[in-house]
Amino acid sequence: KVASWPGNVTSWHSSPAALHDFASGADRLEVKSCATGLREHALRLEQLHEAPGGRTLIASLVVHEFDAGHSVADLCDVLLARFDGDIELTRRLETVVTQSLGREWREAATRRFDLDDARRGLRLYDAREVPTIPQPIPAEVKHVHFVVDLSTTSDLTLANARKCSRFFKAMLPDDE
């Protein structure tokens, strides 16, 4: 259960190339998922930087395919039902999902995931605690990408993550 889905959709990135998935003011939320069973995620170094006065959290989901599970289309239908016919929110959701899936839309239409399992496996990390590349990075080095294993990184409880700001309270589920 999430406090304010319409607000969450409006804070969703406008482009799949955006640095963070969700942003409001100086707060950022980057959502990562993996299907390997290992909590390893590809990051850009810039995704761990925080805006002055804000927080950046990384949401990590380990997902498992499940024939009787939910597809991306199923999840969109759940959200659309919450929009109560709001055309602008509907267009925004459809646009972001379409742009994000790109050429992989056919595969996404057939893959199904265990949603309850994903919810149970949700972990939240303060970007300041995520292992990273030693710094400073030389000015000549641009666009640092790396894979991080979060299995030994301390995570935030959902309750503590929700206390970080109004943005995170609205974005994150209110039950553990």
FENSUL-V884913 format. One record per residue. RES is the residue in three letters. SS is DSSP state (a for helix, b for strand, c for the rest). PSI is psi in degrees with one decimal (none if undefined). Layout:
# FENSUL-V884913
RES,SS,PSI  RES,SS,PSI
This chain:
# FENSUL-V884913
LYS,c,129.6  VAL,b,142.5  ALA,c,-45.7  SER,c,75.9  TRP,a,-42.2  PRO,a,-40.3  GLY,a,-33.3  ASN,a,-38.6  VAL,a,-39.4  THR,a,-21.7  SER,c,-1.0  TRP,b,144.3  HIS,c,151.4  SER,c,-14.4  SER,c,138.8  PRO,c,-19.7  ALA,c,-1.4  ALA,c,152.7  LEU,c,-38.4  HIS,c,153.3  ASP,c,-40.2  PHE,b,142.5  ALA,b,144.0  SER,b,122.0  GLY,c,-127.2  ALA,c,2.6  ASP,b,142.9  ARG,b,145.1  LEU,b,121.0  GLU,b,125.2  VAL,b,126.5  LYS,b,144.4  SER,b,154.8  CYS,b,149.3  ALA,c,10.7  THR,c,-11.1  GLY,c,-17.3  LEU,c,139.2  ARG,c,66.8  GLU,b,133.3  HIS,b,143.3  ALA,b,131.6  LEU,b,156.2  ARG,b,139.7  LEU,a,-38.9  GLU,a,-23.5  GLN,a,-19.2  LEU,a,-8.8  HIS,c,143.2  GLU,c,145.7  ALA,c,147.2  PRO,c,130.4  GLY,c,5.5  GLY,c,179.5  ARG,c,150.6  THR,b,124.9  LEU,b,147.6  ILE,b,122.4  ALA,b,126.2  SER,b,124.9  LEU,b,132.2  VAL,b,117.6  VAL,c,150.1  HIS,c,133.9  GLU,b,144.0  PHE,b,115.1  ASP,b,-33.6  ALA,b,15.0  GLY,b,-157.1  HIS,b,139.8  SER,c,172.3  VAL,a,-40.4  ALA,a,-39.5  ASP,a,-44.3  LEU,a,-38.7  CYS,a,-41.0  ASP,a,-38.9  VAL,a,-45.1  LEU,a,-44.0  LEU,a,-36.7  ALA,a,-30.4  ARG,a,-16.9  PHE,c,-8.2  ASP,c,42.5  GLY,c,7.7  ASP,c,110.4  ILE,a,-40.1  GLU,a,-45.3  LEU,a,-38.9  THR,a,-47.4  ARG,a,-42.5  ARG,a,-46.8  LEU,a,-49.2  GLU,a,-39.7  THR,a,-48.6  VAL,a,-43.1  VAL,a,-44.8  THR,a,-46.7  GLN,a,-38.8  SER,a,-39.9  LEU,a,-34.7  GLY,a,-131.5  ARG,a,-12.6  GLU,a,12.5  TRP,a,-35.0  ARG,a,-45.3  GLU,a,-42.1  ALA,a,-30.5  ALA,a,-24.6  THR,a,-19.6  ARG,c,136.2  ARG,c,144.9  PHE,b,154.3  ASP,c,100.2  LEU,a,-41.5  ASP,a,-40.3  ASP,a,-41.5  ALA,a,-41.9  ARG,a,-44.5  ARG,a,-31.0  GLY,c,2.6  LEU,c,129.7  ARG,b,144.9  LEU,b,137.3  TYR,b,136.7  ASP,b,128.7  ALA,a,-28.1  ARG,a,-18.0  GLU,a,-6.6  VAL,c,129.2  PRO,c,140.2  THR,c,-178.6  ILE,c,136.6  PRO,c,141.2  GLN,c,160.3  PRO,c,151.0  ILE,c,135.5  PRO,c,142.9  ALA,c,-26.2  GLU,c,-14.3  VAL,c,127.0  LYS,c,151.7  HIS,c,64.6  VAL,c,122.0  HIS,b,140.7  PHE,b,164.6  VAL,b,130.8  VAL,b,138.5  ASP,b,115.0  LEU,c,6.5  SER,c,-25.0  THR,c,7.2  THR,c,135.6  SER,c,131.2  ASP,c,164.9  LEU,b,143.7  THR,c,156.2  LEU,a,-41.5  ALA,a,-43.8  ASN,a,-36.7  ALA,a,-40.2  ARG,a,-24.9  LYS,c,-10.1  CYS,c,-35.9  SER,c,169.5  ARG,a,-35.5  PHE,a,-49.4  PHE,a,-32.4  LYS,a,-38.7  ALA,a,-30.4  MET,a,-32.8  LEU,c,148.7  PRO,b,146.8  ASP,c,10.6  ASP,c,147.7  GLU,c,none
